[in-house]
Amino acid sequence: MFQVFYTSYDKGNIVGAEKSLLVLLGHKESLNEEQLSALYNNFGATYILLGRYKEALDYYSKAETIVLTHPDYLTTIATIYLNKALIYSYQKDYSSAVEHFEKGIRIYLKLNNDEKTKISSLSAAYLNLGIVYLEKKELPLALEYLLKSRDLKKKLSKTGLALVDLNLARTYQSIGSPVKAEEFFLNSISGFESDFGENYFRLAEVYFDYGLLLQSVQKDTAALDIFQSALRICLSNYDEKHILVSFSYKLIGDHFSRNSDFAMALNYYQKSLIAVVKEFNDPDIFSNPAVDSSLFDIRLLDNLKSKSQALEKLALKQTDPGLKLKMMQKSLETIELALTLIETIRNNYMSQDSRIYLAENEKETYIFAAHLAGNVYSLSGRDSLIYNIYSIVQRAKAAILRNEITGNELLYAMSIPDSLRDLQSELSANISAYNRLIEEEVRKSNPDSLKITLWKDALFSMNREKEKVIGQIQSSFPEFSELLSKTVPVSAKAIQNKLKKDETVVDFLLSNMYSEGKRKLYIFLITSNNLIFRESELDSAFIGNAQILRNTSGSSGRKESFPDYTSALNYMYLNLIAPVEELFNGRNIIIIPDEEIGWLPFDAFIRKLPETGKSDFEGLSYLIDDYTFSYGYSSSLIFDSKRVTLRKSMVTAFSPSYSGSAGSDAGPAYLGGALNEIEALYKWFKGPMFTGREATKANFVDAIRDTAIFHLAMHSMTDTIDSRYSYMLFDNGSAGEEGGRLYNYEISLSRLYSPMVVLSACNSGTGTLYSGEGLMSLARGFILAGASSVIKTAWEVNDDASSDIIISFYKYLSLGKEKNQALRLAKLDYLKKVSPVQKNPYYWAAYEVLGDNAPVVKNRTITVILLTVIVLITCGIVLIYFRRRRSFSERSL
């Protein structure tokens, strides 16, 4: 029966191969462990080809459980890892895929088994790893691994080169070499036909991509013929319900859509939906499937997006207003199903890297959904649709952060044992630490490959252990996964209920794609009684001006940069604020940035350009003169539901001396102003102060168990490649070089109960910018850890200016001012007293409030006024009483 399976599988009769395995499964009691692991492994391989990836993973895991108890089954273990990696790559969980491919390759390289088998397996592994890097658009790595695979294949025989040639063709196409790409496509087709015949199932894959190449060079008719050939091969090799059948229909639909035959395109898109969803068979284009029963979520997602776009284009052709609205509403309904599916896929990804990849690559789906909702609003005139549009925008932004915060809260709120929770946290920290070691070693001019291999093997084991712990939590506490999957943004109406009459939320949604040299921009304004949006575009000058502000803000403002810098500040005002300024309610503005808008200092925007010939900042009028700004990752996160109120004015401050290395080349520079600001803030607040050698990481980790404001006046370092490895630099004491570094990944795994963390450090708000998620910075780590708000810096701050602003900030906080108001007043105080040179925004605009603006102590002014009023009223009552009593006594006499 095993032989029957192998014969069917090799001929491409995958359905027949599955039947053979099912017969074997009925007799599994008769099989020994080696045969049983082979059976499970073959089930996995078969279900990969049938597109049933969840079942394939389940069977590979069963095989893995058996073979791990037999150290001599290394070849089988390696094969399982490589096959699991293949599934992860199909699911676009690329970080898991790379990890499993590399583990399998490392095992094979150590084996001393049959050279032919080893070369064949390594060639396949290099091929599939190359495909992953191709999907990730890391083209040099893709080419490297594909050429490695081809070299190994040629050592065996010419047979088997066709699949490698297919992916080399794809890579050359992505590089922009269509001639080279077509050469390898034709080689691949010839190879497959020669080895297996014209009906071989893998030929369909070649036709898919070859057709796309022909399409890209405007050979549409030839491309359609190729796509139809691919469909014929798929239908002859698979059931009607199959992901490749679905993909064939989608590509044909795309052809008709490109040629503006949207009705025909929709017929094929509907067929593509039917092919990928088990219980869905409705050919009506106004019908949609449920998104929880697909054969493959990624294929269903692409189909829904294509159908929605075709419906919109067909709607725009209609002259009947009723039919036009109906089609536009169905287009919106279809894309909203796609958004639901995106969130389901994201929740199923284990690694943050894969979730971020999905967020970045699906940002435009949210943009398109908002655009559609705007169209339906224009056609129907229903104001309630504005709330629908905004809910789409909310779902697009900081979704990963929201999920992580919810997950952390659930871990502590539910009855999950401390031991299980601590083990997950410990594994997460160790995984991040080992990733950091690998990253630092790779950056060296001569990296130690043995160390890297050792660390990657350790990482692989830790990741599998973490998956088991997460699986244990999910199986023991199913409500944990259920509640996490239902994480939704706070509604616009709920935000409105929390806004004061003088507050306005300005939420930006900016496309990361250009269309005719412009990027679509949505600006939403939320006030306590209104929700308004404006749709516009930003031209190519936006990114240039954003770069100027990002770069110039990090300098002391050289004279030659003054015209460009002020022009950029004015450009941003005209494009981001002026179009909506008349709609503001009051003077307190909460900015929710997006994309490069996250780099910008709104405080420093100017309404008018300086006079010609002016070269200094004296007399310039900034927006800080009129508005109080604060910032948030998402409107859902600007009000802290767990708002911490301090019973006492408690601040825990840290200011390392870095062993007194002022002006020394041996270590970080001594921050003289930092100690001054800490000593000054204790005029208004109480609490422990850790300075010099006492300002250690260990003392901070102990201190965060208490509820307090945390003030960190120290150096920070931003890792521009991976912000998880940015760090705050405490005094290292006697702990060695690493002892003083508090990494961002350690911060995010901490548990804070604090109304505010003040990061009086350079670049604490900078980091890697991700579409939809914003800046991955140290500030984000503290928000994730539980801080209600963070005072951060947008660039490298001047020590003396920083000290002046922060001291004044704490003074206003002690009077009960809200955080954003206190920071604005502190900046204005600074601007009033400094020289013209120091009015440059570089000195004062870096500090920003992120998160909740609530005061950290009760407003003493209000308390004093209330007490005064009470005393006056009491005195008045007493006075009236005695006057009446005297009057009564006089009448009695």
N, C-alpha and C positions, 0 to 999 in steps of 0.2 A: 504493500500500500504506500509505503514511503516512496518507492520507485515510481508508482503511478503519479504521485504528487509531483515529483521532480520533473517527470516527462511533461505533464500538463503545464507546469510553471514555466519551463524553458521554452515551450511553444507559444507562450502568451495566453494560454487558456486558463485565466485566473479563476473564473467561476468553477471550472472543473477541478482546479487545484484546491480550492476551498472545500469542495465536497469530499475530496480524499482525506483532508485533514479532519473533517468532522467525523468521518468513519473511524479514523484513528483515535479521536478523542473519546469515542464511545468505548474504546478498549484500553483506556489509559492505565487501568490497574495491571495490565499485562506488560507494561513498559518499565524498563529500568530508568534510573535517574538521567542517564545520558540521553536515552531515547526521548524521555519526557521533556527535557530541556530543548532538544532538537524540535520536537513537536510544537512547543510554545514559540520557539524562535521562528519557525516556518509560518505559524499563524500570524506572527507580527509582520513578517515580510509580505505575506499575502494581503493582509488588511491595509498595508501601506499602499499597495497598488490599487486596491479597491476604494481607497480614499476614506477608510474607516479608522481614523487615526487614534481615537480614544481606545478602541478595542485593541489596536496594534500595541499601544503603550502598555495596556493591561497585560497582554500576553508576554511582552518583553520583560516586564517586571516579574512575572511568574517565573520566567526562565532565569532571570538574574538571581532570584532567591535561591534557586537550586544550585546554580554554578558557583556562586560565591562561597559555598561550603566545600568546594573542590578547587584548591589552589592550582591544580594541574590543568584546569579547564581555561587557561588564560586566553586561548584563541577565541573560545566561545564568549567569554566575558567581553573581550575587545569588540567582537562582532555586535553584541547586544548594545554596547555603548554607541557604536557608530550608527546602528539602526535607529536608536532613540534620538540621536542627534539629527538624523534625517527628518524625523517627524517634527522635532522642535523647529527645524528650519522651514518646513512647510507651514507651520503655525506662526511663523515670523517671530518666534521667541529665540532671537538670534544669540543672545548671551548664553542661554542654556545649550544651544546647538554647538557653538564654538567650544564650550567647556567639554562636552561629551566627545566631539570629534578629536580634540587634542588629547583627551585621556585615552581614547581608543588607539590613536596613532602612537602614543608613548609606549603602550603595552606591546603593540606590534613591533616596534623598533627594538625592543628588548628580547623578542622571541628568537629562538634558534631553530625554528621548524622549517619545513620544506620551503626553499627559496622561491619557488614559483607561486605557492599559495601566499607567501608573505608579500611578494611584489604585487600580486593581484589585489590583495586587501588594502595595501597602502595606496595603490593607485586609485582605488575607489574612494578611500578616505580623503585623499588630497583633492580629488574631483569634487566631492560634496562640500568640503571646506571652501574650495574656490567658489562654488555656487553661492554659499552663504555670504562671502565677502563681496561677490557681485551684487547680491540683493542689498547689501548695506552700502553700496556705492563706493566701497574701498577697492578701487579698480587695480592699483598696483599689486595688492595682496591677492586679489582674485587671479590675475594673470600669473603671478608667481606659482600658486598652488596648482592651477590648471596645467601649466607647462611641466611642472613636476610629475603630475599624473600622466601626461602624454608621454614623457620620457620613459616612465616605468612601463606603460602599456606597450611601447615599441620594443622593449626588451623581451616581452613575452611573444607577441605576434601582432599583426596588423588588426586582428579581430578585437573588437572592443574599443577601437579608437573613435567610433562614430559619436558616442555620447560625450566624450571629451571635446571633440571638434564642435559639437553643438554649443557647448558652453563657452568655448573660445570664441565662437562666432558671436554669441551674446555679448561677451566682454568687449570685443572689438567694435561692436555696434554701439555700446555704451561709451566707449572711448571716442567715438566719432570717426571710425574708419570703415565706412560701408563696403568698400571694395574688398578689404580683407575679411570683413564679416561674411559677405556673400560667398567668398571662396570656401570658408570653413563650413557654412551651411550646406553648400553643395557636396562637400566632402562627407559630411555627416549623413545626408540623404543617401548618397551612393553606398556608404559603408553599411548602413542599416539594411538597405534593399539587398545588397550582396550577401550579408550574413543571415538575414531572417526573412526576406521576401517583402513584397510591396504592402502587405497588410499588417506588418509588425506594429505592435501598440506604441512603441517609443517613437515611431515615425511621426505620430500625431504631435508630439512635443516639438519636433523640429519644424513641422509645418506651422505651428503656432507662431514661433519666433521668426521664421523666414517670411511668413505673411506680414508680420509687423514691420520687418525691414523693407519689404516691397512697398508697403503702405507709406512708410516714412519718405520714400523717394517718389511718391505720387503714382505708383503703379497699382492703382486701386483694383482694376479688373483682375489682374494676375493674383493680387492678394486674396480677393474673394474666392477664386478657384482653389487656392491653397487651403484656405480656412474650411471650405466645403469638403476637401479631401481629408482634412483632419477630422471633421465630424463623421465622415463615412467610416474611417478607421476606428474611431472611438465607439460608434454604435455597433460595429461588428465584433469588438472585443469586450465591451462592457454592457451592463444593463442600462436602461434609459435613465435610471436614477444613479448618476455618477458625476463626480466633480469635473472630470475632463469633458464629459458630454456637455455639462453646464458651461464650461469655459468655451467650448466650440461654438455653442449658440451665442454666447456673449460677444465673441469676436466678430461673428457675422452681423450681429446687431450693431456693433460699433461701426462696421463698414457702412451700413445704411444710415446711421446717424451722421457720419462724416459727410455723407452725400445728401444730407437734409431730408431723407425719406424717413421721418420720425415715426410714422404709423407702422411701417415695416420693421423698423428697429425695435419698436415696443413689442411686436409679436415675438421676435427672437429673444428679447430680454425676458418676456414672460416664460418662454420655453426654458430659458436658463434657470429661472427661479424654480420651475417645476422639477427640473433635473437635480437640483441640489437640496430640496426639502422633501423629506420622506412622505408626509401625508398631504402634500399640496399638489393638486392636479387641475386647477382652474385656469383656463386659457384667457379669461377676461382680463384685459390690461388694467381694469379698475379694481382688481382683486389682488391682495397681498398675503403672503404666508405669515404664520407665526414665526418668530425668530429663534425659538427654543428647540427646534427639531431639525436643524439642518445637518447635512452630512459633513459640512466644512464651513465654519463661520466666516473665514476670510473670503471664500468664494461667494457666499451669500452677501457679504458686505459689499463687494465690488458690483455685484449684480443689482443690488438695491440702489446704489449710487448712480449707476448708468441709467436705470429705469427712471429715476427721479429727474435726472437731467433731460432725458428725452421727453418726458411728460411736460416739463416746463417749456421746452422749445416748441412742442406741438401746441401747447396752450396759447403761446404768443402768436401763432398763426390763425387762431380762431377769430371770426368776426362776431359770433354769437356770445354776448357777455356772460350768459348763464353757463354755457359749455366751457368758456375760457376759465371762469372761476372754479368750476368743478374739476377741471384738469389741474389747475394750479393747486387746489386743495389736496388732490390725490398725490401730486408731486411732493407737497410738504409732508403729507402722512408717510410717504415712502421714505423720505430722507430722515424723518424722525425715527422710523424703525431702524435705519442704519445707525443713528446715534445711540440708540438703546443697545444695539449689537456691539458697537465700539466699547461701551462701558462694560458689557459682559466679558468681552475678550480681555480688556485691561485687568479686570478682577481675577481672571484666571492665570495671569502671568505672575511668575514667582519673583522675578528680578526687577529692580527699579529701572535698569537699563532698557529692558524690553518694554516696560510701560512708557518710558520717555520716548522711545522710538515710535511707538504707536501714536502717542500724543502729537509728536512733531509731524508725522506723516498723514494724520487725519485732521489736522487743524483746518484745512480748506473745506472739509466736509461740514464743519460747524459754520464756517463763513457762508457756504452755499445755503445751508439751512436757514441762517438768519436772513439772507437775501430773499429766499423763497417766502418766508414768513412776512417780510416787508412787502412783497408783491401781492400776497393774499390780503394784507391790510389795505393796500392801495385800492384793490378791486372791490373789497367788501365795505371798507370804511368803518369796520368794527374796532373801537378803541381797545377792547379787551385783548385783541391780538398783540398789542405792544408788549403785554406781559408775557405772552408766548414767545415773542422774539427775544425778550431779555432772558427768559429761562434757558434758551438755547445758548446764548452768550455765556451765561454762568456755567453751564455744563462744559463749555470749551476751556475754561480757565482754572488753573490750580486744582484740577480734579485729582491728581496724584497726591498733592499735599493734603487735600481734604480727606481722602481715603486713609492716608497715613495717620493723620490726627485722630480720625474716628477709630481706626484700628488700635492705636495706643490707648484711647479712652476706654474702649471695650475690654481690652486686656486687663485693665485695672478695675473696671466697674463690675465685671462678671466674676463668677466664683471660680475662675481659673486658678489652679494651685500656683503658689509663688515659685515652686521648684520648676514648673513647666515654663512659666513666664520668664524666669531668670535664665533658664537654659536657652530659650530662644534669643534673648537679649545677648547672652554671652557668645552664642554662635554667630550672631549678626556682627558683633564687634570684632570677633576673630577673623571672620570672612573679610571684613573691610580692611583690617590690619594686614592680612596676607596679600590682598589686592594691592595695597599701598606698597608693600615690599617689592612686589613684582614690577609695579609701575616705575618705582625709583631705580630698580636694577636695570630695567630695559632702557632707561634714559641715559645710562652711563655709556661712555665711549667704548668700553670693553666689558659688556655684561657677562656675568657668570651664568652660563647655561645650566650647569648642574644645580645651582641654587634655585633658578627659575623652575626647573623641572620638579624639584623637591616641593617647592611652595605650591605649584599647581596641583600636584598629587594630594597635598594636604587640603587645599581648597576644595577639590572634588569631593573628598570624604566629608568635609564640613558642610558643604552644600546639600549633600544627600541626607546628612543627619538633620539639618535644619528642615528639609522637606518632610522628614518623618515627624518632627516635633509639630510642625504646622498641621500635618495630617492628623496627628493625635488630638490637637486642639479642636480641629474642625469636626472630627468624628465624635469626640466626647462632648463638645459644646456646639451642636449644629446651629444654634441660634446666633453664634458668633459670626459665622459665614453669611447667614441670612441677613443679619442686621448690617454687616459691612457692605454686602452687595446692594443694599437699599440706600446707601449714602447718597443723598441728593442735596443740592445747594439750598440755602435758606431762600424762601420765596421773596420776590420784590416787595410784596405787601408787608411781609414780616419785617423787612429792612425799613420800609417806610414808617412802620409803627415805632421803631426805635430811634429814628432820626429826629433831631430837634428842628424847630422852625427855621433856624439860621444855618442848617447844614445841607450840603448838596454832595451827593456821590457822583463823580464823573468817571464812568467806566469805558475804557477804550478797547475795541477789538480791531486789530490790524492784520490784514492778510500778509502771509510771508511769500506770496507769489505775485509776480508782476504780470499785468495785462496791458499791452500797448504802453509800456513804460511807467505804469502807475499801479499803486497798491490800494485796494479797497479799505476804507476806514469807517467804522461805526463808532459814534460817540453817544453813550446813554447817560442821561441825567436822572437821578432819583432824588426827589425831595419828599418831605413828609406828606405832601398831597398830590404829587404828580410823578409820572414816568414819561420821559420824552426821549426820542432818539433822532439823530441826524446821520445821514449816510453821505460820505464824501470820498475823495481820493487824495492820496499823497503822491507827488511826483518824485522823480529821481533825486531832486535836491534834498529830500528829507534825510536820506541815509547819510549824505555828505555832511549836512549840518549836525546830525546826531553824533557823527564821528568827531566833528570839531569840538562839540561840547564835552564829549567823553574825554578827548585828549587834552584840551586846553584847561579843563577844570582840574586836571591833575598837575598843573604847573602854577607858578606864581604870577602868570599873566604877562608874558613878554609883550613889549609894545607892538611888535610886528603882528601879533595875533589879535590885537584889539578890534580892528574892523571886522575880521572874520568871526570872532567870538560874539560880538554884539549883534552882528547880522544874523547869526544862528539863533541867538536868544529871541530876537524879534520874529524870525521865521517861525519858530515854535509857537510863539504867542498867537501869531496870525492864523496858523493852521490848526492848533489844538485847543485854544481857549476862546479866541475872538468869535468863532462861529456859534458858540453856545453861551457866551458870557452873560448875555441879557436874560438868560433863563435861570441863572443861579438864584437860589434862595439864601440870602444872607452871605456871610463872609467866611464861613468855615467850609473848606473844600477838601473832600476825601478823594484822592486820585487812585484809581485802579489801572495801572499801566499795562501795556502789552507790547511784546517784541522790543524794539530799541527805545520805545518810549520809557522803558524802565531805567534808562541811563540818565534821564533828563531832570535838572533841578528846576521845578516849576516856580519856586520862590524867586528865582533870578530872571525869569522871563521879563522882557521889556516891551512896552507898547509901541514906542517910537525909536527909530535909529538915532544915535548921537549926531550932533551937528558935524558937518564936514570939517576935518582937521583936528577934531577932538581925539585925544589919545589916552585919557585916564577916566576912571569910573566916578569921579566926583560929580554929584548932581544928577546921576542917572536915577530914574524912578523905576523900581522893580515891583513885581506883583506882590511881594511880601508887604509892601506898603498898604495894600488893600485887602489881602486875603491871608487866611491861616490855612496852610496845607498840611495834610498828613497822607499816608499811603497804605495800601493793602494789596495782598496777592489776589484776593477775591472779595467781592462784596459780602460773601457769606462769612468772612473771617474778620471783619472790621469791628464787630461787637463780640466781646468774649462772654459766652454763656456761663462760664465758670468764674466770672470776674472776682478777683481777689482784692479784698479791702483790708488795709493794714490797720490794726488796732493802735499801733504806735508807729511813729515815723522812723521806720527801720531801714537802714541801708547797710549792706555788706559790701565793702569796697576792697579791690585788689589793685596794687600798683607795684610791680616788680622793679627792682633797681638794676637787674641784670648784672649783679655782682659789682656794681659801681663802675661799669665800663664806659663812662661818659667820654666820648671822643676817641674811644679805643677801637682799633681795627679788629680786636680779638672777639668781639661779640656785638650784640645789638646795642644801638645807641641808647644812652640814658635819657629818659623823658622827664626833664626837670619840671615842666609845666604840669605833668600828670600828678605828681605828689602835691603840688600847690592846690590843684582843683579838688583833690580828695580831702585835704585838710580843711579847705574852705567849705565844702558841702556839709561837714559836721557842725557848722554853725547852726544849721537848720534841721539836721537829721541826726539820729543816734544809730549806734550799731557797731559791730566789730570792723576793724580796719586791718587789712593784711598788706604790709608794705615790705619792700626790700626782699630779704631772703624768706620772709614768712608768706609772700605772695606766690605760693606753689600750687600746682595742679591738684595735689592731694588735698590741700586745705580747701580748695574750691569745691572739689567733689564732696567733701564732708559738709561744707556750708550750704549747699543747695538743698539739703534736707529740710531747711528752715524756710518759713515764709518771709520774704524780704525783697526789697529792691536790690538788684545786683549791679554794681558799678565796676566795670573792667577797664582800667586805664593802662593800656599796654600795647605792645606791637601785635599785629596779626599779619599772617602771610596768606595770600590768595593763590590757590593752585588753579591756573587758567585752563588746565586740561581736564581735571576732575575735581570739582569743588568739594567732594567728600573729604579730600585731603588738605583743604585749607585749614588753618589752625590759629588759635589764640596762643601767644607765647608768654607763659608764666615764668617765674624764676625757676631755673632747673635744680637749684639746691645741690644735693649730692646724688641726684638720680641719673646723671649722665645726660648726653645730648638730647635724648628723646623725652626726658622727664618733664620738661617744661611745656611740651606741646599738647594742647587739647584740640584734637582733630574734630572736624565738623561731624563726622560719623559718630564720634563719641558723644558730642553734644546732643544730637538728635535721638540717641538712645537713652538719654538722661530723663529724669522726671522732675520737672520744676513746678513750684507753686509760687509764682511771682507775678506781681502786677506790672513789672517793668524790668528789662535788662538794658543797661546803658553800655553800649560798646564804644567807649571812647578810644577807638583804635583805628588805624588806617585801613581803608578799604573793607570795612566789615560788612558793607552792603553790596560789594561787587562779587562777581562769580561768573559761572558759565550761564549764558542766556539760552533758554530752551523755549521753543514755541509752545504757547499755552500754559507753561509752568512758570515763566519769568526767570528771575535770577536765582540760581542755586548758590546761595551765599551763607556765610556764618549766621547772618540774621535769620535766615530761613530755618537753620538748625535749631535756634533758640525758640522760634515760634512752634516748631514741631515738638520740641521738648515740653511745651506747656506754658511758655511766657505769654502773658496777655498782650504785651507790646514790647517792641525793641526800638531803642534809639540807635540808629546805625549811621555809618558814614559812606558816602557815595564815591569818595576818592581819598587819596592820601592827604591827611589834614595837617595844617600848621600847628605845632605844639602850643605856642603861646595863644594864638587865636582860639584854639580848641579849649584851652583852660578858661579863658574869659567867658566864652559862651556857655560852657557847662556849669561854671559857678553861678552865673546868673540864672540859668535854667532851673537849678535846684532851689534857688531863692523863690522863684515864682511857683514852683511845685509846692513848697512849704506853705504857701499862702492859699493852697487849695485850687490853684489853676489847673485846667485840663492840660494834658501833656503837649498837645499841639499848640495851644495858646502860650504855654510857658516857654516853649522853644522859640516861637515867633518873637515874643517879647525880649527874650535873651539876645536874639540876632539883631533886633532893632536897637537895643541898648549898645551892642557892639558897634553897629554902623554909626551911631551918633557920636561916638568918642574917638574913632580911629582916624588915621591920616587918609588922604585920598587914595594912596596906593593900596591900602588894606581894605578898601571898599570893594575891591575885586571879589566876585562871588567865590573864587577859589578859597578865600579865607573863611567865609561864613556860611556858604550854602550847602556844604557837604552833609551836615547833620539833618536827618529826617526821622520822623516818627512813623513806625510801621506797626499797624494793628490798632488795638483799642485805645481810644483817647481819654478815657475816664481819669479823673484826678486820682492821685495815689493817697492823698490825705483829705480830710474834710476841709471845705473852704472856710478858713478862719475869718475872712472878712464877713461872710454871710453870718457866721456864728456870732461875731461881735455885733453886727447890725441887729440880729434877732434879740440878743441879750439887751442891747441898748433900748430897743423898742419895748421889750417886756418891762425893763426897769422904768421907762418913761410912763408906760401905761399904768404900772403899779403905783408910781408916785402920783399920777393924775387921779387915780381912784382914791388913794389915801387923802389927797388934798381936797377932793370933792366931799369925801366923807366928813372930814373935820370942819369944812365950811358949813355943810348942812347941819352938823351937830351944833356949831356955835350959833347959827341962825335960829335953830329950834330953841336953844337955851335963852336967847334974847327975847323971843316971842313969849316964852313961858314967864319970864320976869315981867 
